[in-house]
Amino acid sequence: MAYATILTEIRGAVGLITLNRPQALNALNAELLGELCSALEAFDGDEAVGCIVVTGSTKAFAAGADIKEMAPQSYMDMYKADFFAEPHDRITAIRKPIVAAVSGYALGGGCELAMLFDFIIASDTAKFGQPEINLGVIPGIGGSQRLTRFVGKSKAMDMCLTGRMMDAAEAERSGLVSRVFPVADLLAEVLKIADTIAEKSQPIARMAKQAVNRSYETTLAEGVLFERRLFHSAFATEDQKEGMAAFVEKRKPAFKQR
Ligand SMILES: CC(C)(O)CC(=O)SCCNC(=O)CCNC(=O)[C@H](O)C(C)(C)COP(=O)(O)OP(=O)(O)OC[C@H]1O[C@@H](n2cnc3c(N)ncnc32)[C@H](O)[C@@H]1OP(=O)(O)O
């Protein structure tokens, strides 16, 4: 399928989506968000894809929601359209693992988008921020909630109240990103990591994603119970039999994806 604001390709078992609106530093307008959601859903439904990577350009992962699109909106426009609710919910409904590969600016909605994915790997040029306060608004795609869970209250307050940017080293120290690579190596390194994920059992990877995500939504006791139920159900899969047999037989597992 041809898109206007993103590029998609399949590399091995990895579905790669590149945000491609360079004239606006990948600002997230309705068209881009709609295309991104459709591409994610297409990869989610494609059995050949075991992991999805979303990236931008070296200058910008995404410089935020499209300010020019938002500027004329009234309260009633935003409320009636339930602005950002649909892409937010479509992205969080994706069941396959999604890795964000971030270089350059990930600001406002760009930072929020990266946090909607399962984990973030950054290049040493990445800059993260929630600068909405400079525009007379606050984060609107979950930034105040997710950033706080990633980096804690003090740093989240600092970011949301000053609007300052965090570089890749600070983002890694704070737990916002899992790893940092030199900018020239970022995509190759992230694709290697995504390949590693794609080689696993897809049903089990979905369970792992669901279990980790549940920790955001519930108490420790409920989360542990949820994990235990999923863990037990893993023993109903052929991939558990194969994974454990492969270990005992000292060979690589050949997962059957069921
Ligand atoms: C949904 C919410 C409410 O939660 C959150 C939001 O996302 S609100 C938006 C938050 N993002 C920002 O406030 C960042 C805005 N951009 C910038 O501050 C700067 O562009 C920069 C620091 C990222 C880069 O600066 P510079 O290198 O000087 O490039 P520019 O000339 O400023 O930008 C190039 C080009 O891109 C357009 N652009 C950049 N960001 C956006 C945006 N968020 N929306 C729309 N357009 C954007 C910028 O206007 C330039 O285009 P032209 O005006 O030259 O046509």
The ligand as an SDF file (V2000), in Angstrom:
LIG
                    3D

 55 57  0  0  0  0  0  0  0  0999 V2000
   -0.5080   16.8200   21.2870 C   0  0  0  0  0  0  0  0  0  0  0  0
    0.2200   17.5960   22.2850 C   0  0  0  0  0  0  0  0  0  0  0  0
   -0.5430   18.8140   22.7040 C   0  0  0  0  0  0  0  0  0  0  0  0
    0.3930   16.7690   23.3910 O   0  0  0  0  0  0  0  0  0  0  0  0
    1.5710   17.9430   22.0060 C   0  0  0  0  0  0  0  0  0  0  0  0
    2.2400   18.6380   20.9330 C   0  0  0  0  0  0  0  0  0  0  0  0
    2.8640   17.9250   20.2600 O   0  0  0  0  0  0  0  0  0  0  0  0
    2.3120   20.3300   20.7550 S   0  0  0  0  0  0  0  0  0  0  0  0
    3.7660   20.5210   19.7770 C   0  0  0  0  0  0  0  0  0  0  0  0
    5.0130   20.3000   20.5590 C   0  0  0  0  0  0  0  0  0  0  0  0
    6.1870   20.5200   19.7420 N   0  0  0  0  0  0  0  0  0  0  0  0
    6.8210   21.6960   19.7080 C   0  0  0  0  0  0  0  0  0  0  0  0
    6.4500   22.6510   20.3370 O   0  0  0  0  0  0  0  0  0  0  0  0
    8.0490   21.7640   18.8160 C   0  0  0  0  0  0  0  0  0  0  0  0
    7.8480   22.7740   17.6960 C   0  0  0  0  0  0  0  0  0  0  0  0
    9.0220   22.8800   16.8620 N   0  0  0  0  0  0  0  0  0  0  0  0
   10.1420   23.5320   17.2340 C   0  0  0  0  0  0  0  0  0  0  0  0
   10.2690   24.0230   18.3330 O   0  0  0  0  0  0  0  0  0  0  0  0
   11.2430   23.6270   16.2320 C   0  0  0  0  0  0  0  0  0  0  0  0
   10.6990   23.3390   14.9650 O   0  0  0  0  0  0  0  0  0  0  0  0
   12.3960   22.6220   16.4980 C   0  0  0  0  0  0  0  0  0  0  0  0
   13.1670   23.0450   17.7630 C   0  0  0  0  0  0  0  0  0  0  0  0
   11.8990   21.1970   16.6450 C   0  0  0  0  0  0  0  0  0  0  0  0
   13.3920   22.6520   15.2880 C   0  0  0  0  0  0  0  0  0  0  0  0
   13.7820   23.9800   15.0210 O   0  0  0  0  0  0  0  0  0  0  0  0
   14.4900   24.3330   13.6300 P   0  0  0  0  0  0  0  0  0  0  0  0
   15.5830   23.3690   13.3570 O   0  0  0  0  0  0  0  0  0  0  0  0
   14.8190   25.7730   13.7040 O   0  0  0  0  0  0  0  0  0  0  0  0
   13.3850   24.0310   12.5030 O   0  0  0  0  0  0  0  0  0  0  0  0
   12.0840   24.9160   12.1730 P   0  0  0  0  0  0  0  0  0  0  0  0
   12.4280   25.9110   11.1150 O   0  0  0  0  0  0  0  0  0  0  0  0
   11.4540   25.4290   13.4150 O   0  0  0  0  0  0  0  0  0  0  0  0
   11.1030   23.8070   11.5840 O   0  0  0  0  0  0  0  0  0  0  0  0
   11.1920   23.3260   10.2450 C   0  0  0  0  0  0  0  0  0  0  0  0
    9.7760   23.2760    9.6910 C   0  0  0  0  0  0  0  0  0  0  0  0
    9.0230   22.3540   10.4520 O   0  0  0  0  0  0  0  0  0  0  0  0
    7.8620   23.0080   10.9490 C   0  0  0  0  0  0  0  0  0  0  0  0
    7.5020   22.4110   12.2400 N   0  0  0  0  0  0  0  0  0  0  0  0
    8.3310   22.0640   13.2460 C   0  0  0  0  0  0  0  0  0  0  0  0
    7.6390   21.5560   14.2670 N   0  0  0  0  0  0  0  0  0  0  0  0
    6.3400   21.6130   13.9070 C   0  0  0  0  0  0  0  0  0  0  0  0
    5.1360   21.2400   14.5560 C   0  0  0  0  0  0  0  0  0  0  0  0
    5.1250   20.6540   15.7770 N   0  0  0  0  0  0  0  0  0  0  0  0
    3.9810   21.4400   13.9160 N   0  0  0  0  0  0  0  0  0  0  0  0
    3.9510   21.9750   12.6670 C   0  0  0  0  0  0  0  0  0  0  0  0
    5.0670   22.3270   12.0020 N   0  0  0  0  0  0  0  0  0  0  0  0
    6.2390   22.1590   12.6240 C   0  0  0  0  0  0  0  0  0  0  0  0
    8.2600   24.4430   11.0750 C   0  0  0  0  0  0  0  0  0  0  0  0
    7.1310   25.2720   11.1250 O   0  0  0  0  0  0  0  0  0  0  0  0
    9.0890   24.6290    9.8090 C   0  0  0  0  0  0  0  0  0  0  0  0
    8.2270   24.7280    8.6760 O   0  0  0  0  0  0  0  0  0  0  0  0
    7.9960   26.1410    7.9470 P   0  0  0  0  0  0  0  0  0  0  0  0
    7.2160   26.9720    8.9280 O   0  0  0  0  0  0  0  0  0  0  0  0
    9.3500   26.6930    7.6530 O   0  0  0  0  0  0  0  0  0  0  0  0
    7.1870   25.8070    6.7470 O   0  0  0  0  0  0  0  0  0  0  0  0
  1  2  1  0
  2  3  1  0
  2  4  1  0
  2  5  1  0
  5  6  1  0
  6  7  2  0
  6  8  1  0
  8  9  1  0
  9 10  1  0
 10 11  1  0
 11 12  1  0
 12 13  2  0
 12 14  1  0
 14 15  1  0
 15 16  1  0
 16 17  1  0
 17 18  2  0
 17 19  1  0
 19 20  1  0
 19 21  1  0
 21 22  1  0
 21 23  1  0
 21 24  1  0
 24 25  1  0
 25 26  1  0
 26 27  2  0
 26 28  1  0
 26 29  1  0
 29 30  1  0
 30 31  2  0
 30 32  1  0
 30 33  1  0
 33 34  1  0
 34 35  1  0
 35 36  1  0
 35 50  1  0
 36 37  1  0
 37 38  1  0
 37 48  1  0
 38 39  1  0
 38 47  1  0
 39 40  2  0
 40 41  1  0
 41 42  1  0
 41 47  2  0
 42 43  1  0
 42 44  2  0
 44 45  1  0
 45 46  2  0
 46 47  1  0
 48 49  1  0
 48 50  1  0
 50 51  1  0
 51 52  1  0
 52 53  2  0
 52 54  1  0
 52 55  1  0
M  END
$$$$
